[in-house]
Amino acid sequence: MKHFSRFYVFLGGPLYQARWKLWARVIHQAAAWVPAEAGIVLEVDDSTKKKAGRQIEGVATYRNGAGSARQEYRTLRGLNFVWGIMRVPLPWWPGHWISVPVGLSLYLKAAQARNLKQPYRSRSALAREIVDVVAAELPTRPIRVVGDGGYATKEYLQDRPATVAVVSRMLITGQLYDRPTPPQKSRKGRPPQKGRLIGSPKTLARKRQGWQPHPTEAGTLVQAWEGLWHAVLPGCWLRVVVRHPATPRKRKRGQRNPRPRIEAFFTTDLQKCAPSQRDVVWACREALAEAGVFSIPYFDSAVAETPAEPENTLPLAA
């Protein structure tokens, strides 16, 4: 029988150093269950596991923002991990998925890394390493990476593999720009990297025109724009969607300021794989309008109210 501390030596030494070889096997096994015509959906995030002990390296105090209602924004002492999971569809239950872990890395604060003589790596860098490993193991599969606003950073988003598209949250104060206009005359210096200012999601959401109902949430409105988020992703054309919920979001425990009224999300994937039901409906409407076919409402004044009896009422037996 060995002391439990020997397990930390094993997990923190040989196994942790060789973990990417093990994750590669898991990535290939999980991707085999995803249809070839479907893209790989990869989610990245971080979480803190409560742990104490002077002999455990990496233990620190972290803010817990994903606990229960009583524990939200409470500090925890433990280990902080950055992880990636692959969503694998279940062929026997259409519409249902399972989450398969495909990457895990321990996050160390700058002071901890300095004391342990390890290079400091941010959470964005650790998450990007997981994405790069999955993209390298599956070079022919399109990958859609989903993450929260904490990973909308230059370190995580720039110079991605060609097969990786990102969906994440955007700052409502982030500025969007149009594409740069090439100069009419040749001039010295660096060519322009951005065009005119379009605005931020916070200012664009003030427009009353262009809002559309959310496809699944009653009362929620959405609006979309396209542009360059030059401060984070220079040269990358994005689609930004602003979500305006029907009811204001409540202030959570420990928050000083109320949460913003709107939410903004962005994606680097601007191509559709197949037309949606909404596209089919609008295409039919446009085709009928071009042919001069319009719906004309008709009201019969002779009918005071709609009869409540069902249409297939059987005659009474004699």
N, C-alpha and C positions, 0 to 999 in steps of 0.2 A: 504494500500500500504506500502510495506517494502522497506528499502534502499537496493541497490544492494549488499552492503557488507554482508548482511545476507545470501546471496546465497553462499558466500565463507565459511561462518561458517558452513553451512549445508554440502557443498561438502567436506570441509576439516575435518569434524568431524564424525558424525554418518555414512554417506554414504561411506566415505573413509575407515573407520574401518570395514565395513561390505561388502566391494566390492567383496571379494573372493566368498561369497555366491551368489552374483549376477552373477559373471563371471562363476561360475560352471553351472548355468542354461543355460547361453549362449553357453558354451562349449558343453554340451550335445545336445542342439538343433542344433548346427552347425554340430557336428559329425554325427548326424542322416542322413544328406544329403550326406555324403561321403560313397561310397560303401564299404562293409565289406572287400572285397579283396584288396582294395586300402589303402595305408598308409595315415596317417594324415600328412599334410604338414603345418608346423608352421614356421613363419618368425618372427624374433625379431630384433628390431632396436631402436634407440632413435631419438628424434627430439625436437627442441626448438620452443616454441610458444611465439611470441612477446607479452610482457605484461609489464606494468609499474604501479607503485603505492607503497607507503611506507607501506600500510596496507596489502600487499600481501606477505605472507611468502613463501620463496623459490625463490624469484626473484633474479637473478644474471646475470652476463654477460657470454655468451657462444659463442663459435665459430660456425658460421653457414656454413656448407660445403655442403648443399643440396639446395641452393637457385637458382635463375636464373643466367644467365651468368654475370650480373652486380653485383650480390650480393654474389657470391661464396666467401667463406672464410672471410666474413664480420662478425664482432661481433654483437650479438643481446643481448638485455636485456629482459629477460623473464623467463619462466618456462621450465625446461628440463624434458621430460617424457621418460620413457622406456616402450615400448609397444610390444605386441605380436598379430599377426593376423593369422587366420586359412584360408587356401585357400580351398574354397568349390566349387566343380564342379557343373555346371548347366546341369541337365539331358536333358533339351530341346534344348540346344545349345552345342553340343559336342565340346570339345577343349577350352571352355571358362570357366572362374572361377570368383568368387567374393571373396573379402577379408572381413572376419568377425572378428572384434576385440574380443580378448579373454583374454586380460590382460592389465593393465595400472598401472604404479607406478611413483610417483614423485621422481626425483633425487635431492638430496641435496649435495652441496659441503661439504667438511670436516669442514670448518669454520662455515658454516651455521648450520650443524648438531650439532656442539659443542655449538653454541649460543642458539639453541632451545632445548638443552639437549636431543637430539635424537641420537641413534647409527648411525654412518656413514656406508653407504652401497654403494658399487661401482655400476656402471651400469651393470657389469657382474653379480654381486650378485642379482640385481633386475631382470635381464633377466632370470637367473637360477631359481628364485622363480616362474616365470610365467611358465617355462618349467616343473618344478616339479608339479605344480598345475594341468596342463593339463594331465601329465602322471598319476597322482593320480586319476583324474576323469575318465580317459579312460585306465584302467590297461591292457586291452586285445588288444588294438589297437597299431600297430607299428607307431611310430612318427618320422618324419624326420624334423629336425630343421635346418633352413637356417639363417645364419647371416654373417655380414661382418667381416673383420679382427680385429675389435676392441673387438670382443667377443671370440677371440681365446686365452683364458687365462685359467690358472689352475682353478681359482675360478668358471669358467663357464663350463668347459669341464670334469673335473675329477669327479669320483664317480657318473656318470649319472645313471638314471634308466635303467634297462635292455632293455626296449622297445624303447629307444631314440637313434637315430643315428644322427650325426651332419655332415653338409656340410658347410664349411666356407673357408675363404681365409687364406693362409699360408704365413708367411714371406719368401721371396726368399732367405734369409740368414739362415733360420732354418736348423739345421743339422739333417739328417736322418741316422739311424743306422740299422744294421741287427739284427736279433734275437740273444740273447746271447747263446753262446755255453756252454753246461754243462761241468764242469771240469771233466777230466778223472779220477782224484784221489780226494778222499775226503780231504777237507781242511777246516780250521777254517775260520770264518768270513762270511760276507754276500755274497750270491751268486751273480754273475754278473747280472746286470739289462739291459745291452745292449751289442750288438756285435760290429763287425767292422764298421767303419764309411763308409757310402755309399756316402754321400755328401749332399750339399744343392741344392735346385732348381736352384740357380744362377750358380753353377759350373756344375751341371748335364746338364743344358741347352746348354752348350758349345759343347756337343757331336753332331756330325753331323749325326750319325746313330740313327735309331729308331723313327724318326719323322713321324707322320701320318697326313693326311689332316683332318681339322675340318669337322664334318658331315654337318654343316649348314652355316659356314662362309667361303666363297671362299678366298683362299690364306692364311688362318690362319692354323698354324700347332700346333699339340698337342703331348705330350709325357707323359707317366705315369710311375711311380715307386711305389714300396711298401716298407714300412719301419717303424721304430719307431721314433717319434718325442719326444725324451726323455725329453727335457727341458720343454715341456708343457703337454704331455700325456704319461708318462712313462708306459710301459707295454701294450700299446694299438697299435695294428697293423693298419696302415693307408694306404690308396691309395692316392697318390699325383699326380695331373695332372698339367702340366706346359703348359701354353697357350702362343704361339708366334704369335702375330697379323701380318697381312700382311703389314700394314702401322704403323709407329711409333706413339705412342700416343702423342698428343699435350700437351704442358705445359699450365696448367690452370692459371687463373689470381691469383696473389698473391703467386705463387710457385717460390721458389728460384732455386731449382734444377729440372731438367727434370724428368718426371715420368719414372719408370723402363721399360725396353724394354719388359720384360716378366711378366706374372702373374702366381701365383701358388695357387692351391686350394687343399683341402683335404677332405676326407670323411671317416667316421668310418664304413660305411656300405659296406662290401665287397661281399655280396651275391646278385645275380640277381634273380628277381622274374620270368622272362621269357626271352627267347633268343631274341636278337635284330635282325634287318634285316642284319646287318653286320655279326653277328654270323652265320646266315643261309648261307650267301654268301660264307664265308670262309669254312664252313663245306662242302658245295658242291664242292668247289675247291679242298679241300684235298681229298675228296672221288674220284673225277675224276682223280686226280694225282696218287693216289694209283692204280687205274685201268688202268693207262697208257693212259689216254685220255687227250690230250693237244690241245690247239687252235693253228692252223698253219695259219698265215696270207698269203693270196694269192692275187697277183696283176696280172692283165691281161694287158700285154703291148700293146695289139691291141686296147684297148679302151683309147683314148687320154684324154677324160674328161667325166664326168658324164652328161648324157643328162638332160636338164632342163625341158623337157616336163613331165607332170604327167603321172603316170602309167595307170590310168583309163581314158585315152583320148578316147572319142567316135569318131567313123568314121564320116567323113563329109557326109551330106545328098546329094544324087545325084541331 
